[in-house]
Amino acid sequence: MPMTAAIYARQSLDKTGEGQAVERQLSECRRLATSRKIRVVHEFIDNDVSASKGIRPEYTRMLSLISAGEIDTIITWHTDRLYRRVRDLVDLVEVAEKHALQILTVKAGEIDLTTPAGRMAAGMLGHVARYEVEQKGARQAASNVQRARNGVWQFSNRPYGYERTMDGVQVVAEEAGIIREAYDRFLAGESLYGIVDNFNERNIATTTDRPWSISTLSARLSNPAYAGLRFYRGEEVAVGDWEPIVPRETWEAFKASKRQRRKPDSWSNRTKYLLSGLALCGVCGGRLMARPDYVRGPSRARRVVYACSSKWCVQRDQTRVDELVEEVLVARLSQPDASRLLKPKVEVAPCMNAPMTSGAGGTIWRRHSRRVFCPLQR
């Protein structure tokens, strides 16, 4: 019976977007298929996708077709195009054993995952690939530190006010003027909101051709690179080798002014109210959101209410509602059967056997050839 094959090609990083490395893989894989007289019915390509992290849509689709019995052979340039993680190899072995899958590679020969020797060879190749990835990561991290200490600025997305040329990082004069204007206006007492609103009225776009937002402008002005400073992981390590847009004093003054303007009730994404976004309106079913409300009368006292965010049907005093909910919860958890509500849905029987190893966080036990982690009781 003739083999029904699929070619799989992958490249982790495609800087040019042209997929040249993928095309080279496909060309060699096609030659291998021709020499072996194998009929190729599918070609799966994951370009600019890492095998060590993230989702590979074409690889997942290929496995589904293998499981459906439509493919019995994979042709790839090397096994590291298929997998770099042990858990990916485990999934591939399970599919291979169920469907008699054959794997042919241009550089590593034939891999038979249905035999112990084939699985051992695949595992060794996987560990070698993983080692190469980790070594590359370690070298890259060391290189990043060295460049930072030398004052070199590495960036993938062009920062507003600068561009990379053959001569290094250069100032974009028009954008630099906008950055200086923003610093000056903020230090003169104007709010970020007012500056952003003005920039958008003047149709001043960001580097991505989008309108300015408060968070975008705040992040830009907080960037020490505008003062010619090289930071690495939050710490100053060197003076940059590029031209600063503003003096260091201006950048420091911006940070100090920003801290002074922050109020205790400034906006944040922290949860402040018990039911905001969780409670539902009894009239229309919309979500109730916490918002400020002012009591009628001379005092104009401020309070917080839960208000229907859909049709503004109802609003309820936040303090009184939270107190009621807390009282109900405390009363329910005070009942004799409350412990069953909080009982974890896990198997605890393995904790009765002898421990294998112990540590500060708990104990690992073995039962029925399975490892179970039992946290320490405190």
Buried (B, 14 or more C-beta within 10 A) or exposed (E): EEBBBBBBBBBBEBEEEEBEBBBEBBEBBBEBBEEEEBEBBBBBBBBBBBBBEEEBEBBEBBBEBBBEEBBBBBBBBBBBBBBBBEEBBBEBBEBBEEBEBBBBBBEBEEBBBBEEEBBEBBBEBBEEBBEEBEEEEEEEEEEBEEBBEEBBBEEEEBBBBBEBEEEEBEBBEEBBEBBBBBBEBBEEEEEBEEBBBBBBEEEBEBBEEEEBBBEBBBEBBEBBBBBBBBBEEEEEBBEBEBEBBBEBEBBEBBEEBBEEEEEEEEEEEEEEBBBBEEBEBEEEEBBBBBBEBEEEEEEEEEEBBBBBBBEEBBBBEBEEBBEEEEEEEEEEEEEEEEEEEEEEEEEEEBBEEEEEEEEEEBBBBBBEEEEBEBEEEE
